Amino acid sequence: REPVVRWSRAIIKRLKEMEDIALSYPGVVKTYTIQAGRELRVIVGAEKLSDMESESLSHDIAKKIQDEMTYPGQVKITVIRETRSVAYAK
């Protein structure tokens, strides 16, 4: 039981590290690690970053994770920049 707890803590720590790396960039609003850390979804403020900056951000985050962390396999970084407009017809 003890090795499982240690292993679980190590995974949680790694996921938190990934999220913290992404959150260190300006314009990042929220992060989610999914698929046991194989994918990091990064939500950015649409008013804070352009489409070009969002694309650049995904590469910057990937590079920083690659340089600063150890992890099995690869990690997919998805930056989501979304705007919503709502109108009602009466």
Contact map, one row per residue, 1 for C-alpha under 8 A:
111110000000000000000000000000000000000000000000000000000000000000000000000000000000000000
111111000000000000000000000000000000000000000000000000000000000000000000000000000000000000
111111100000000000000000000000000000000000000000000000000000000000000000000000000000000000
111111110000000000000000000000000000000000000000000000000000000000000000000000000000000000
111111111000000000000000000000000000000000000000000000000000000000000000000000000000000000
011111111100000000000000000000000000000000000000000000000000000000000000000000000000000000
001111111110000000000000000000000000000000000000000000000000000000000000000000000000000000
000111111111000000000000000000000000000000000000000000000000000000000000000000000000000000
000011111111100000000000000000000000000000000000000000000000000000000000000000000000000000
000001111111110000000000000000000000000000000000000000000000000000000000000000000000000000
000000111111111000000000000000000000000000000000000000000000000000000000000000000000000000
000000011111111100000000000000000000000000000000000000000000000000000000000000000000000000
000000001111111110000000000000000000000000000000000000000000000000000000000000000000000000
000000000111111111000000000000000000100000000000000000000000000000000000000000000000000000
000000000011111111100000000000001000100000000000000000000000000000000000000000000000000000
000000000001111111110000000000000000000000000000000000000000000000000000000000000000000000
000000000000111111111000000000000000000000000000000000000000000000000000000000000000000000
000000000000011111111100000000001000000100000000000000000000000010000000000000000000000000
000000000000001111111110000000111000000100000000000000000000000000000000000000000000000000
000000000000000111111111000000000000000000000000000000000000000000000000000000000000000000
000000000000000011111111100000000000000000000000000000000000100110000000000000000000000000
000000000000000001111111100100100000000001000000000000000000100000000000000000000000000000
000000000000000000111111110111100000000000000000000000000000000000000000000000000000000000
000000000000000000011111110100000000000000000000000000000000000000000000000000000000000000
000000000000000000001111111100000000000000000000000000000000000000000000000000000000000000
000000000000000000000011111100000000000000000000000000000000000000000000000000000000000000
000000000000000000000000111110000000000000011001100000000000000000000000000000000000000000
000000000000000000000111111111100000000001111000000000000000000000000000000000000000000000
000000000000000000000010001111100000000001111000000000000000000000000000000000000000000000
000000000000000000000010000111110000000001110000000000000000000000000000000000000000000000
000000000000000000100110000111111000000111100000000000000000000000000000000000000000000000
000000000000000000100000000001111100000111000000000000000000000000000000000000000000000000
000000000000001001100000000000111111111110000000000000000000000000000000000000000000000000
000000000000000000000000000000011111111110000000000000000000000000000000000000000000000000
000000000000000000000000000000001111111000000000000000000000000000000000000000000000000000
000000000000000000000000000000001111111000000000000000000000000000000000000000000000000000
000000000000011000000000000000001111111100000000000000000000000000000000001000000000000000
000000000000000000000000000000001111111100000000000000000000000000000000111100000000000000
000000000000000000000000000000001111111110000000000000000000000000000000001111000000000000
000000000000000001100000000000111100111111000000000000000000000000000000001111000000000000
000000000000000000000000000000111100001111100000000000000000000000000000000011110000000000
000000000000000000000100000111110000000111110000000000000000000000000000000011110000000000
000000000000000000000000000111100000000011111000000000000000000000000000000000111000000000
000000000000000000000000001111000000000001111101100001000000000000000000000000111100000000
000000000000000000000000001110000000000000111111100000000000000000000000000000001100000000
000000000000000000000000000000000000000000011111110000000000000000000000000000001110000000
000000000000000000000000000000000000000000001111110000000000000000000000000000000000000000
000000000000000000000000001000000000000000011111110000000000000000000000000000000000000000
000000000000000000000000001000000000000000011111111111000000000000000000000000001000000000
000000000000000000000000000000000000000000000111111111000000000000000000000000000000000000
000000000000000000000000000000000000000000000000111111100000000000000000000000001000000000
000000000000000000000000000000000000000000000000111111110000000000000000000000000000000000
000000000000000000000000000000000000000000000000111111111000000000000000000000000000000000
000000000000000000000000000000000000000000010000111111111100000000000000000000111000000000
000000000000000000000000000000000000000000000000001111111110000000000000000000100000000000
000000000000000000000000000000000000000000000000000111111111000000000000000000000000000000
000000000000000000000000000000000000000000000000000011111111100000000000000000100000000000
000000000000000000000000000000000000000000000000000001111111110000000000000011100000000000
000000000000000000000000000000000000000000000000000000111111111000000000000010000000000000
000000000000000000000000000000000000000000000000000000011111111100000000000000000000000000
000000000000000000001100000000000000000000000000000000001111111110000000000010000000000000
000000000000000000000000000000000000000000000000000000000111111111000000001110000000000000
000000000000000000000000000000000000000000000000000000000011111111100000000000000000000000
000000000000000000001000000000000000000000000000000000000001111111110000000000000000000000
000000000000000001001000000000000000000000000000000000000000111111111000000000000000000000
000000000000000000000000000000000000000000000000000000000000011111111100000000000000000000
000000000000000000000000000000000000000000000000000000000000001111111000000000000000000000
000000000000000000000000000000000000000000000000000000000000000111111100000000000000000000
000000000000000000000000000000000000000000000000000000000000000011111110000000000000000000
000000000000000000000000000000000000000000000000000000000000000001011111000000000000000000
000000000000000000000000000000000000000000000000000000000000000000001111110000000000000000
000000000000000000000000000000000000000000000000000000000000000000000111110000000000000000
000000000000000000000000000000000000010000000000000000000000000000000011111000000000000000
000000000000000000000000000000000000010000000000000000000000000000000011111100000000000000
000000000000000000000000000000000000111100000000000000000000010000000000111110000000000000
000000000000000000000000000000000000011100000000000000000000010000000000011111000000000000
000000000000000000000000000000000000001111000000000000000110110000000000001111100000000000
000000000000000000000000000000000000001111000000000000000100000000000000000111110000000000
000000000000000000000000000000000000000011110000000001101100000000000000000011111000000000
000000000000000000000000000000000000000011110000000001000000000000000000000001111100000000
000000000000000000000000000000000000000000111100101001000000000000000000000000111110000000
000000000000000000000000000000000000000000011100000000000000000000000000000000011111000000
000000000000000000000000000000000000000000000100000000000000000000000000000000001111100000
000000000000000000000000000000000000000000000000000000000000000000000000000000000111110000
000000000000000000000000000000000000000000000000000000000000000000000000000000000011111000
000000000000000000000000000000000000000000000000000000000000000000000000000000000001111100
000000000000000000000000000000000000000000000000000000000000000000000000000000000000111110
000000000000000000000000000000000000000000000000000000000000000000000000000000000000011111
000000000000000000000000000000000000000000000000000000000000000000000000000000000000001111
000000000000000000000000000000000000000000000000000000000000000000000000000000000000000111
